């Protein structure tokens, strides 16, 4: 009996271990660099998938003012998805450079018409750039050669309603403080479309949420057209009213009441 019980316990242990390994395999996250599919050579496309489903997508072009750091098409990526936190790491040139983006999702209380309403948003709460100044192709005669990390401080960028993707063609500039003698590094991202949470379809962004800069530019493009249409409509209405006014106020010939005068009309 004791032998049978031990064998049963061993079987249960093996089965539980198998389930644990299976859950690890099923929850394993995959990463894909799809930059080769982009028509823009400066724009990169990164995807993080979990359980066979896309959980994070990012498209953007990245530049820095201090050094021309272009993301190569073969950059390596890592990612992590979660319910309220997500991360994306992009590395290139044998990890000489690593660009890290940290996302978070939270609830905020907003006021409207004197009423408070709780809404859910996501944002970028931290950005880091790890760079190696001993890498001579971008840094020549560096003062302090070696690896350094530049990070943002108390960042709240790309704030977007939950369930939507952030879209911005205009440049979004971030200033990072570096460990290299506290130097400031400026990073600019453009042609952005990012969604780190709540992606409903595989490899497909959810409804876009345009940045304020793009909204203003779109308004500036459409405003002259709208004003032109309104002006044209006003002109048409004015001409129509004037035409009817002329018809109503024009003098009309009247027939004489005395029948004896009819013959004078035809003479």
LOFI-826474 format. One line per 3 residues: number of its first residue (from 1); their letters; for each residue y negated, z, x of N, C-alpha, C. Coordinates in nm, 3 decimals, m for minus. Atoms other than C-alpha are relative to their C-alpha. Example, Ala and Ser with C-alpha at 12.3 -4.5 7.8 and 13.67 -1.06 7.14 Angstrom:
2
1) AS) 0.119,0.000,0.089,0.450,0.780,1.230,m0.120,0.000,0.090 ~ 0.119,m0.006,m0.082,0.106,0.714,1.367,m0.109,0.073,m0.077
REM end
This chain:
267
1) XXX) 0.121,0.000,0.083,0.000,0.000,0.000,m0.126,0.000,0.086 ~ 0.116,m0.006,m0.089,m0.241,0.087,0.281,m0.025,m0.135,0.064 ~ 0.012,0.130,m0.064,m0.167,m0.245,0.450,m0.060,m0.102,m0.095
4) XXX) 0.052,0.094,0.100,m0.235,m0.436,0.129,m0.149,0.025,m0.023 ~ 0.140,m0.032,0.024,m0.564,m0.248,0.077,m0.087,m0.048,0.115 ~ 0.077,0.046,m0.116,m0.680,m0.324,0.432,m0.015,m0.152,m0.003
7) XXX) 0.007,0.146,0.007,m0.593,m0.689,0.386,m0.100,m0.044,m0.106 ~ 0.095,0.033,0.107,m0.790,m0.694,0.060,m0.143,0.020,0.046 ~ 0.135,m0.026,m0.051,m1.092,m0.535,0.228,m0.042,m0.105,0.101
10) XXX) 0.030,0.105,m0.097,m1.068,m0.785,0.512,m0.036,m0.130,m0.070 ~ 0.027,0.124,0.074,m1.056,m1.071,0.263,m0.138,0.004,m0.065 ~ 0.132,m0.015,0.062,m1.361,m0.935,0.079,m0.109,m0.015,0.104
13) XXX) 0.099,0.010,m0.106,m1.548,m0.901,0.408,m0.020,m0.143,0.046 ~ 0.009,0.140,m0.041,m1.465,m1.255,0.511,m0.071,m0.082,m0.106 ~ 0.062,0.075,0.110,m1.567,m1.383,0.168,m0.151,0.025,m0.005
16) XXX) 0.143,m0.033,0.000,m1.901,m1.197,0.181,m0.071,m0.065,0.118 ~ 0.059,0.065,m0.117,m1.964,m1.329,0.531,m0.016,m0.149,m0.023 ~ 0.008,0.143,0.032,m1.889,m1.680,0.409,m0.117,m0.028,m0.094
19) XXX) 0.112,0.018,0.093,m2.135,m1.639,0.121,m0.133,0.013,0.072 ~ 0.125,m0.019,m0.075,m2.402,m1.514,0.363,m0.032,m0.124,0.083 ~ 0.020,0.121,m0.080,m2.351,m1.811,0.594,m0.037,m0.119,m0.088
22) XXX) 0.029,0.109,0.091,m2.352,m2.047,0.297,m0.144,0.007,m0.050 ~ 0.139,m0.016,0.047,m2.681,m1.902,0.170,m0.098,m0.038,0.109 ~ 0.087,0.036,m0.111,m2.833,m1.944,0.516,m0.009,m0.151,0.016
25) XXX) m0.002,0.146,m0.013,m2.724,m2.307,0.528,m0.079,m0.065,m0.113 ~ 0.067,0.058,0.115,m2.848,m2.377,0.176,m0.150,0.020,0.004 ~ 0.143,m0.029,m0.004,m3.185,m2.213,0.240,m0.065,m0.052,0.128
28) XXX) 0.054,0.051,m0.125,m3.228,m2.388,0.574,m0.111,m0.101,m0.029 ~ 0.115,0.087,0.020,m3.559,m2.565,0.601,0.004,m0.117,0.096 ~ 0.004,0.121,m0.079,m3.594,m2.919,0.724,m0.145,m0.043,0.017
31) XXX) 0.135,0.051,m0.024,m3.902,m3.079,0.876,0.009,m0.148,0.035 ~ 0.000,0.144,m0.025,m3.993,m3.446,0.892,m0.141,m0.045,0.036 ~ 0.126,0.063,m0.038,m4.268,m3.635,1.070,0.004,m0.144,m0.051
34) XXX) 0.002,0.133,0.063,m4.345,m3.937,0.851,m0.126,m0.078,0.037 ~ 0.125,0.063,m0.041,m4.655,m4.045,1.043,0.014,m0.151,0.016 ~ m0.022,0.144,m0.015,m4.498,m4.385,1.106,m0.020,m0.077,m0.128
37) XXX) 0.020,0.066,0.129,m4.536,m4.459,0.734,m0.148,m0.015,m0.034 ~ 0.143,0.004,0.030,m4.914,m4.413,0.748,m0.061,m0.131,0.049 ~ 0.070,0.123,m0.039,m5.128,m4.728,0.750,m0.113,0.029,0.097
40) XXX) 0.107,m0.041,m0.091,m5.395,m4.533,0.940,0.063,0.057,0.127 ~ m0.065,m0.048,m0.123,m5.289,m4.490,1.307,m0.047,0.139,0.041 ~ 0.052,m0.132,m0.036,m5.503,m4.175,1.333,0.044,0.108,m0.098
43) XXX) m0.038,m0.095,0.105,m5.351,m4.012,1.025,0.148,0.033,0.012 ~ m0.138,m0.045,m0.013,m5.034,m3.805,1.041,0.050,0.058,m0.132 ~ m0.062,m0.049,0.123,m4.792,m3.711,0.763,0.116,0.092,0.038
46) XXX) m0.103,m0.099,m0.032,m4.579,m3.396,0.784,0.058,0.057,m0.129 ~ m0.069,m0.050,0.119,m4.320,m3.268,0.538,0.094,0.113,0.040 ~ m0.096,m0.110,m0.016,m4.133,m2.938,0.516,0.083,0.006,m0.128
49) XXX) m0.089,m0.001,0.116,m3.829,m2.928,0.287,0.091,0.122,0.006 ~ m0.088,m0.116,0.011,m3.623,m2.635,0.166,0.098,m0.024,m0.113 ~ m0.105,0.024,0.099,m3.292,m2.659,m0.018,m0.004,m0.143,m0.053
52) XXX) 0.001,0.141,0.038,m3.331,m3.037,m0.020,m0.119,m0.042,m0.082 ~ 0.119,0.031,0.081,m3.670,m3.022,m0.195,m0.125,0.022,0.084 ~ 0.126,m0.013,m0.074,m4.018,m3.075,m0.053,m0.075,0.124,m0.046
55) XXX) 0.075,m0.122,0.034,m4.206,m2.745,m0.036,m0.138,0.002,0.065 ~ 0.131,0.007,m0.064,m4.500,m2.839,0.190,m0.022,m0.143,0.050 ~ 0.036,0.133,m0.049,m4.674,m3.171,0.257,m0.142,0.004,0.053
58) XXX) 0.134,0.003,m0.060,m4.972,m3.242,0.479,m0.026,m0.137,0.062 ~ 0.047,0.124,m0.061,m5.161,m3.558,0.572,m0.142,0.025,0.050 ~ 0.135,m0.017,m0.052,m5.464,m3.549,0.799,m0.014,m0.068,0.136
61) XXX) 0.034,0.046,m0.135,m5.637,m3.686,1.108,m0.070,0.115,0.070 ~ 0.051,m0.117,m0.074,m5.722,m3.429,1.376,m0.072,m0.045,0.127 ~ 0.073,0.025,m0.124,m5.988,m3.446,1.647,m0.067,0.130,0.044
64) XXX) 0.076,m0.113,m0.053,m6.159,m3.193,1.874,m0.118,m0.054,0.079 ~ 0.120,0.045,m0.072,m6.504,m3.215,2.030,0.013,0.024,0.150 ~ m0.008,m0.035,m0.142,m6.407,m3.054,2.361,0.090,m0.095,0.079
67) XXX) m0.092,0.092,m0.068,m6.121,m3.290,2.445,0.059,m0.093,m0.104 ~ m0.055,0.098,0.093,m5.979,m3.602,2.290,0.149,0.027,m0.018 ~ m0.139,m0.035,0.027,m5.660,m3.455,2.150,0.045,m0.075,m0.124
70) XXX) m0.051,0.078,0.112,m5.488,m3.712,1.934,0.146,0.036,m0.023 ~ m0.139,m0.031,0.032,m5.168,m3.624,1.753,0.084,m0.126,0.013 ~ m0.085,0.118,m0.012,m4.899,m3.867,1.865,0.095,m0.013,m0.118
73) XXX) m0.091,0.023,0.113,m4.666,m4.023,1.611,0.131,0.078,0.015 ~ m0.126,m0.070,m0.021,m4.372,m3.844,1.769,m0.013,0.150,0.014 ~ 0.022,m0.145,m0.012,m4.515,m3.492,1.743,0.112,0.077,m0.069
76) XXX) m0.103,m0.086,0.057,m4.264,m3.215,1.676,m0.064,0.097,m0.098 ~ 0.056,m0.091,0.100,m4.315,m2.999,1.369,0.100,0.108,m0.037 ~ m0.076,m0.110,0.057,m4.194,m2.667,1.236,m0.076,0.048,m0.122
79) XXX) 0.067,m0.047,0.121,m4.266,m2.513,0.901,0.075,0.112,m0.067 ~ m0.060,m0.108,0.076,m4.202,m2.222,0.674,m0.064,0.004,m0.138 ~ 0.049,m0.007,0.137,m4.231,m2.207,0.297,0.030,0.137,m0.059
82) XXX) m0.020,m0.126,0.069,m4.265,m1.901,0.078,m0.074,m0.001,m0.132 ~ 0.066,m0.007,0.129,m4.390,m1.787,m0.259,m0.151,0.017,0.013 ~ 0.143,m0.027,m0.016,m4.726,m1.666,m0.129,m0.051,m0.033,0.140
85) XXX) 0.041,0.033,m0.137,m4.728,m1.766,0.241,0.076,m0.123,0.048 ~ m0.063,0.119,m0.056,m4.657,m2.091,0.422,m0.065,m0.030,0.135 ~ 0.050,0.030,m0.134,m4.697,m2.219,0.778,0.043,m0.140,0.041
88) XXX) m0.031,0.131,m0.056,m4.708,m2.553,0.957,m0.040,0.000,0.146 ~ 0.026,0.009,m0.144,m4.678,m2.594,1.336,0.024,m0.144,0.044 ~ m0.013,0.135,m0.055,m4.736,m2.929,1.507,m0.017,0.009,0.152
91) XXX) 0.004,m0.009,m0.147,m4.656,m2.956,1.881,0.019,m0.138,0.060 ~ m0.017,0.127,m0.070,m4.681,m3.243,2.127,m0.018,0.021,0.150 ~ 0.003,m0.001,m0.146,m4.663,m3.322,2.499,0.076,0.121,0.056
94) XXX) m0.088,m0.107,m0.048,m4.372,m3.083,2.561,m0.061,0.138,m0.024 ~ 0.058,m0.128,0.043,m4.545,m2.799,2.375,m0.124,0.040,0.080 ~ 0.126,m0.031,m0.068,m4.856,m2.825,2.590,m0.109,0.028,m0.103
97) XXX) 0.095,m0.021,0.108,m5.045,m2.836,2.260,0.076,0.033,m0.129 ~ m0.058,m0.037,0.130,m4.959,m2.667,1.930,m0.113,0.031,m0.097 ~ 0.099,m0.022,0.105,m5.169,m2.682,1.615,0.070,0.072,m0.114
100) XXX) m0.064,m0.083,0.102,m5.087,m2.410,1.362,m0.094,0.020,m0.119 ~ 0.075,m0.024,0.123,m5.201,m2.382,1.001,0.076,0.103,m0.083 ~ m0.059,m0.106,0.082,m5.139,m2.071,0.791,m0.061,m0.006,m0.140
103) XXX) 0.044,0.008,0.139,m5.158,m2.087,0.411,0.035,0.129,m0.073 ~ m0.031,m0.114,0.086,m5.169,m1.814,0.150,m0.038,m0.033,m0.144 ~ 0.030,0.017,0.143,m5.166,m1.801,m0.229,m0.032,0.137,m0.058
106) XXX) 0.044,m0.128,0.053,m5.347,m1.530,m0.420,m0.064,m0.018,m0.136 ~ 0.066,0.001,0.130,m5.497,m1.438,m0.754,m0.144,0.048,0.016 ~ 0.141,m0.037,m0.003,m5.872,m1.420,m0.806,m0.052,0.017,m0.142
109) XXX) 0.064,m0.022,0.130,m6.085,m1.293,m1.090,m0.136,m0.068,0.001 ~ 0.126,0.074,0.009,m6.365,m1.527,m1.190,m0.063,0.028,m0.135 ~ 0.074,m0.026,0.123,m6.636,m1.476,m1.451,m0.053,m0.128,m0.060
112) XXX) 0.051,0.117,0.071,m6.730,m1.734,m1.713,m0.042,0.041,m0.140 ~ 0.055,m0.035,0.131,m6.954,m1.687,m2.018,0.015,0.149,m0.029 ~ m0.008,m0.144,0.018,m6.950,m1.314,m1.961,0.141,0.054,m0.009
115) XXX) m0.140,m0.042,0.007,m6.570,m1.305,m1.959,0.066,m0.018,0.135 ~ m0.073,0.008,m0.126,m6.346,m1.236,m1.662,0.137,m0.062,m0.024 ~ m0.127,0.069,0.013,m6.045,m1.456,m1.609,0.070,m0.002,0.135
118) XXX) m0.078,m0.001,m0.124,m5.768,m1.428,m1.351,0.060,m0.139,0.023 ~ m0.052,0.132,m0.034,m5.680,m1.752,m1.175,0.070,0.006,0.135 ~ m0.077,0.001,m0.124,m5.440,m1.839,m0.894,m0.045,m0.117,0.086
121) XXX) 0.044,0.104,m0.093,m5.550,m2.033,m0.587,0.083,0.008,0.128 ~ m0.054,m0.005,m0.136,m5.419,m2.128,m0.244,m0.109,m0.043,0.097 ~ 0.102,0.029,m0.100,m5.615,m2.161,0.079,0.062,0.002,0.139
124) XXX) m0.036,m0.019,m0.140,m5.594,m2.187,0.456,m0.068,0.128,0.046 ~ 0.060,m0.127,m0.043,m5.643,m1.836,0.592,m0.003,0.017,0.152 ~ 0.004,m0.010,m0.146,m5.590,m1.906,0.961,0.039,m0.134,0.062
127) XXX) m0.032,0.121,m0.077,m5.588,m2.196,1.208,0.000,0.038,0.148 ~ m0.010,m0.026,m0.144,m5.478,m2.180,1.571,0.027,m0.130,0.075 ~ m0.030,0.111,m0.091,m5.474,m2.427,1.857,0.039,0.059,0.134
130) XXX) m0.047,m0.042,m0.132,m5.264,m2.349,2.162,m0.007,m0.122,0.092 ~ 0.018,0.114,m0.089,m5.358,m2.570,2.456,0.018,0.045,0.145 ~ m0.028,m0.028,m0.140,m5.271,m2.592,2.824,m0.102,m0.076,0.086
133) XXX) 0.104,0.065,m0.080,m5.569,m2.659,3.052,0.051,m0.048,0.135 ~ m0.058,0.055,m0.123,m5.335,m2.729,3.343,0.058,m0.139,m0.024 ~ m0.047,0.135,0.034,m5.232,m3.049,3.160,m0.113,m0.097,0.034
136) XXX) 0.109,0.075,m0.062,m5.436,m3.299,3.361,m0.044,m0.124,m0.077 ~ 0.040,0.122,0.070,m5.442,m3.591,3.117,m0.120,0.024,m0.091 ~ 0.114,m0.032,0.085,m5.699,m3.409,2.901,m0.098,0.096,0.068
139) XXX) 0.087,m0.097,m0.068,m5.836,m3.139,3.132,0.001,m0.029,0.150 ~ 0.013,0.032,m0.142,m5.965,m3.230,3.478,m0.075,0.114,0.069 ~ 0.061,m0.109,m0.076,m6.041,m2.955,3.730,m0.038,0.117,m0.090
142) XXX) 0.025,m0.111,0.091,m6.007,m2.681,3.469,m0.035,0.126,0.077 ~ 0.044,m0.123,m0.067,m6.183,m2.356,3.561,0.108,0.107,m0.004 ~ m0.102,m0.103,0.017,m5.903,m2.138,3.429,0.127,m0.065,m0.052
145) XXX) m0.117,0.075,0.047,m5.584,m2.349,3.416,0.108,0.092,m0.056 ~ m0.106,m0.078,0.065,m5.305,m2.228,3.191,m0.010,m0.013,m0.151 ~ m0.003,0.007,0.146,m5.221,m2.180,2.826,m0.100,0.097,m0.062
148) XXX) 0.098,m0.082,0.071,m5.488,m2.049,2.591,0.018,m0.023,m0.151 ~ m0.010,0.007,0.146,m5.503,m1.981,2.218,m0.138,0.014,m0.062 ~ 0.126,m0.006,0.074,m5.803,m2.056,1.999,0.033,0.024,m0.147
151) XXX) m0.030,m0.038,0.138,m5.810,m1.898,1.653,m0.127,0.012,m0.082 ~ 0.110,m0.024,0.092,m6.032,m1.881,1.349,m0.007,0.150,m0.030 ~ 0.019,m0.141,0.032,m6.169,m1.548,1.227,m0.040,0.013,m0.146
154) XXX) 0.026,m0.022,0.142,m6.152,m1.442,0.861,m0.026,m0.131,m0.073 ~ 0.016,0.133,0.057,m6.099,m1.795,0.741,0.042,m0.003,m0.147 ~ m0.036,0.028,0.139,m6.095,m1.901,0.376,m0.044,m0.144,m0.028
157) XXX) 0.035,0.142,0.005,m6.087,m2.281,0.378,0.091,m0.075,m0.095 ~ m0.074,0.090,0.088,m5.971,m2.559,0.145,0.051,0.072,m0.125 ~ m0.040,m0.077,0.118,m5.962,m2.324,m0.154,0.028,m0.096,m0.115
160) XXX) m0.048,0.097,0.098,m5.764,m2.508,m0.423,0.075,0.072,m0.113 ~ m0.078,m0.059,0.110,m5.629,m2.420,m0.770,0.150,m0.017,0.025 ~ m0.146,0.004,m0.020,m5.257,m2.339,m0.758,0.060,m0.116,m0.079
163) XXX) m0.068,0.110,0.066,m5.029,m2.628,m0.843,m0.064,m0.135,0.023 ~ 0.069,0.126,m0.028,m5.269,m2.893,m0.709,m0.009,m0.022,0.150 ~ 0.014,0.034,m0.142,m5.312,m3.073,m0.377,m0.148,m0.015,0.033
166) XXX) 0.139,0.010,m0.046,m5.635,m3.061,m0.176,m0.020,m0.138,0.062 ~ 0.029,0.134,m0.050,m5.789,m3.403,m0.107,m0.144,m0.004,0.050 ~ 0.135,0.012,m0.054,m6.087,m3.472,0.117,m0.003,m0.109,0.107
169) XXX) 0.016,0.106,m0.099,m6.186,m3.790,0.298,m0.099,0.041,0.108 ~ 0.104,m0.043,m0.094,m6.491,m3.633,0.461,0.057,0.099,0.102 ~ m0.044,m0.092,m0.104,m6.458,m3.432,0.780,m0.020,0.145,m0.041
172) XXX) 0.009,m0.144,0.019,m6.386,m3.061,0.748,0.004,0.063,0.139 ~ 0.013,m0.051,m0.136,m6.503,m2.882,1.062,0.026,0.150,0.005 ~ m0.032,m0.141,m0.020,m6.365,m2.549,1.184,m0.034,0.039,0.144
175) XXX) 0.030,m0.051,m0.134,m6.481,m2.339,1.479,0.100,0.109,0.035 ~ m0.101,m0.094,m0.046,m6.214,m2.153,1.674,m0.050,0.070,0.126 ~ 0.038,m0.078,m0.118,m6.270,m1.878,1.930,0.120,0.008,0.093
178) XXX) m0.111,0.011,m0.093,m6.059,m1.925,2.242,0.012,0.123,0.089 ~ m0.025,m0.108,m0.097,m5.899,m1.670,2.473,m0.048,m0.039,0.139 ~ 0.050,0.050,m0.128,m6.032,m1.885,2.759,m0.149,0.033,0.011
181) XXX) 0.138,m0.047,m0.017,m6.349,m1.683,2.832,m0.079,m0.011,m0.130 ~ 0.065,m0.002,0.131,m6.424,m1.668,2.458,m0.078,m0.128,m0.031 ~ 0.063,0.128,0.029,m6.511,m2.035,2.443,0.020,m0.037,m0.146
184) XXX) m0.013,0.050,0.135,m6.574,m2.195,2.107,0.056,m0.142,0.000 ~ m0.060,0.133,0.011,m6.360,m2.494,2.013,m0.018,m0.050,m0.143 ~ 0.024,0.058,0.132,m6.454,m2.722,1.726,0.108,m0.102,m0.033
187) XXX) m0.105,0.090,0.047,m6.178,m2.893,1.531,m0.046,m0.065,m0.130 ~ 0.036,0.072,0.123,m6.238,m3.159,1.268,0.124,m0.067,m0.058 ~ m0.109,0.064,0.073,m5.986,m3.268,1.008,m0.061,m0.094,m0.104
190) XXX) 0.051,0.096,0.098,m6.042,m3.577,0.794,0.117,m0.072,m0.066 ~ m0.103,0.071,0.077,m5.853,m3.796,0.545,0.113,0.097,m0.037 ~ m0.094,m0.109,0.026,m5.686,m3.478,0.424,0.063,m0.010,m0.138
193) XXX) m0.068,m0.034,0.126,m5.427,m3.429,0.154,0.110,0.099,0.036 ~ m0.090,m0.109,m0.035,m5.239,m3.100,0.172,0.043,0.074,m0.125 ~ m0.050,m0.089,0.106,m5.020,m2.898,m0.062,0.112,0.085,0.057
196) XXX) m0.102,m0.087,m0.057,m4.828,m2.595,0.066,0.086,0.075,m0.103 ~ m0.073,m0.073,0.104,m4.703,m2.458,m0.269,0.016,m0.087,m0.125 ~ m0.016,0.053,0.137,m4.568,m2.565,m0.609,0.003,m0.153,m0.006
199) XXX) m0.018,0.145,0.006,m4.475,m2.927,m0.529,0.111,m0.029,m0.101 ~ m0.093,0.021,0.110,m4.303,m3.057,m0.841,0.100,m0.111,0.028 ~ m0.088,0.114,m0.027,m4.157,m3.386,m0.714,0.017,m0.019,0.150
202) XXX) m0.031,0.018,m0.141,m3.990,m3.464,m0.383,m0.088,m0.108,0.062 ~ 0.086,0.092,m0.075,m4.231,m3.630,m0.135,m0.120,m0.050,m0.082 ~ 0.112,0.043,0.084,m4.500,m3.653,m0.406,m0.098,0.116,m0.017
205) XXX) 0.103,m0.101,0.020,m4.828,m3.461,m0.410,m0.026,0.021,m0.149 ~ 0.040,m0.028,0.137,m4.935,m3.290,m0.730,m0.143,m0.050,m0.023 ~ 0.133,0.048,0.038,m5.264,m3.360,m0.910,m0.103,0.037,0.107
208) XXX) 0.095,m0.028,m0.109,m5.544,m3.390,m0.650,m0.120,0.082,m0.047 ~ 0.123,m0.077,0.020,m5.836,m3.150,m0.626,m0.096,m0.042,0.111 ~ 0.090,0.057,m0.100,m6.126,m3.324,m0.451,m0.098,0.105,0.052
211) XXX) 0.097,m0.090,m0.060,m6.350,m3.139,m0.209,m0.140,m0.034,m0.052 ~ 0.135,0.017,0.053,m6.718,m3.096,m0.301,m0.071,m0.118,0.064 ~ 0.066,0.112,m0.069,m6.830,m3.349,m0.038,0.041,m0.133,m0.061
214) XXX) m0.047,0.123,0.063,m6.612,m3.622,m0.187,m0.053,m0.014,m0.142 ~ 0.052,0.005,0.137,m6.726,m3.529,m0.538,m0.146,m0.044,0.000 ~ 0.141,0.040,m0.008,m7.092,m3.562,m0.434,m0.012,m0.147,0.037
217) XXX) 0.006,0.140,m0.040,m7.028,m3.895,m0.262,0.039,m0.091,m0.116 ~ m0.041,0.079,0.116,m6.848,m4.024,m0.571,m0.112,m0.005,m0.104 ~ 0.112,m0.005,0.094,m7.140,m3.909,m0.787,m0.114,m0.090,0.047
220) XXX) 0.106,0.084,m0.055,m7.387,m4.081,m0.554,0.032,m0.148,m0.016 ~ m0.039,0.140,0.016,m7.187,m4.404,m0.583,m0.009,m0.044,m0.146 ~ m0.004,0.039,0.142,m7.155,m4.398,m0.963,m0.133,0.023,m0.071
223) XXX) 0.125,m0.031,0.068,m7.499,m4.256,m1.048,m0.090,m0.122,m0.018 ~ 0.083,0.120,0.023,m7.693,m4.583,m0.985,0.056,m0.091,m0.108 ~ m0.062,0.084,0.103,m7.442,m4.771,m1.202,m0.025,0.058,m0.138
226) XXX) 0.021,m0.066,0.130,m7.472,m4.516,m1.484,m0.146,m0.014,m0.042 ~ 0.143,0.012,0.031,m7.853,m4.518,m1.463,m0.035,m0.143,m0.039 ~ 0.025,0.140,0.033,m7.853,m4.900,m1.466,0.048,m0.033,m0.141
229) XXX) m0.052,0.024,0.134,m7.634,m4.906,m1.778,m0.089,0.064,m0.106 ~ 0.087,m0.069,0.095,m7.856,m4.650,m1.951,m0.132,m0.076,m0.016 ~ 0.126,0.075,0.005,m8.171,m4.846,m1.860,0.018,m0.130,m0.078
232) XXX) m0.027,0.124,0.073,m8.016,m5.171,m1.986,0.015,0.025,m0.149 ~ m0.017,m0.034,0.141,m7.916,m5.002,m2.312,m0.134,0.032,m0.065 ~ 0.133,m0.031,0.053,m8.270,m4.867,m2.358,m0.080,m0.127,m0.024
235) XXX) 0.073,0.127,0.015,m8.414,m5.217,m2.303,0.050,m0.076,m0.122 ~ m0.057,0.072,0.115,m8.174,m5.371,m2.558,m0.044,0.064,m0.130 ~ 0.041,m0.070,0.122,m8.254,m5.103,m2.817,m0.148,m0.023,m0.028
238) XXX) 0.144,0.020,0.018,m8.629,m5.141,m2.758,m0.030,m0.141,m0.052 ~ 0.022,0.138,0.044,m8.618,m5.521,m2.794,0.046,m0.019,m0.144 ~ m0.053,0.013,0.137,m8.405,m5.493,m3.110,m0.095,0.063,m0.101
241) XXX) 0.093,m0.068,0.091,m8.642,m5.241,m3.271,m0.129,m0.081,m0.014 ~ 0.123,0.079,0.004,m8.943,m5.454,m3.177,0.019,m0.126,m0.085 ~ m0.028,0.121,0.077,m8.779,m5.763,m3.327,0.000,0.030,m0.150
244) XXX) m0.001,m0.037,0.141,m8.712,m5.587,m3.659,m0.139,0.039,m0.048 ~ 0.136,m0.039,0.037,m9.063,m5.445,m3.657,m0.085,m0.123,m0.028 ~ 0.075,0.123,0.022,m9.209,m5.796,m3.626,0.039,m0.065,m0.132
247) XXX) m0.045,0.062,0.125,m8.995,m5.920,m3.913,m0.052,0.075,m0.122 ~ 0.044,m0.080,0.114,m9.096,m5.632,m4.138,m0.151,m0.007,m0.021 ~ 0.146,m0.001,0.011,m9.468,m5.654,m4.063,m0.060,m0.139,m0.007
250) XXX) 0.053,0.138,0.005,m9.500,m6.036,m4.065,m0.052,m0.030,m0.140 ~ 0.054,0.034,0.134,m9.726,m6.168,m4.353,0.089,m0.102,m0.070 ~ m0.086,0.088,0.078,m9.526,m6.336,m4.630,m0.084,m0.072,m0.106
253) XXX) 0.073,0.078,0.102,m9.658,m6.616,m4.858,0.045,0.042,m0.139 ~ m0.030,m0.042,0.136,m9.679,m6.517,m5.224,m0.028,m0.114,m0.098 ~ 0.018,0.102,0.103,m9.640,m6.746,m5.523,m0.109,0.045,m0.098
256) XXX) 0.106,m0.037,0.095,m9.944,m6.756,m5.758,0.058,0.037,m0.135 ~ m0.046,m0.043,0.132,m9.902,m6.576,m6.087,m0.043,m0.099,m0.110 ~ 0.048,0.096,0.099,m10.108,m6.836,m6.276,0.077,m0.131,0.016
259) XXX) m0.084,0.119,m0.011,m9.873,m7.126,m6.354,m0.082,m0.127,0.019 ~ 0.084,0.119,m0.016,m10.164,m7.367,m6.359,m0.029,m0.030,0.146 ~ 0.027,0.020,m0.142,m10.196,m7.316,m5.986,0.120,m0.057,0.075
262) XXX) m0.119,0.051,m0.067,m9.840,m7.432,m5.912,m0.018,m0.143,0.047 ~ 0.014,0.140,m0.036,m9.946,m7.795,m5.911,m0.081,m0.016,0.128 ~ 0.078,0.009,m0.123,m10.195,m7.723,m5.633,0.086,0.022,0.124
265) XXX) m0.088,m0.027,m0.114,m9.909,m7.606,m5.416,0.066,m0.128,0.047 ~ m0.074,0.121,m0.035,m9.737,m7.943,m5.429,m0.090,m0.119,0.024 ~ 0.092,0.111,m0.025,m10.052,m8.155,m5.393,m0.026,m0.014,0.148
REM end
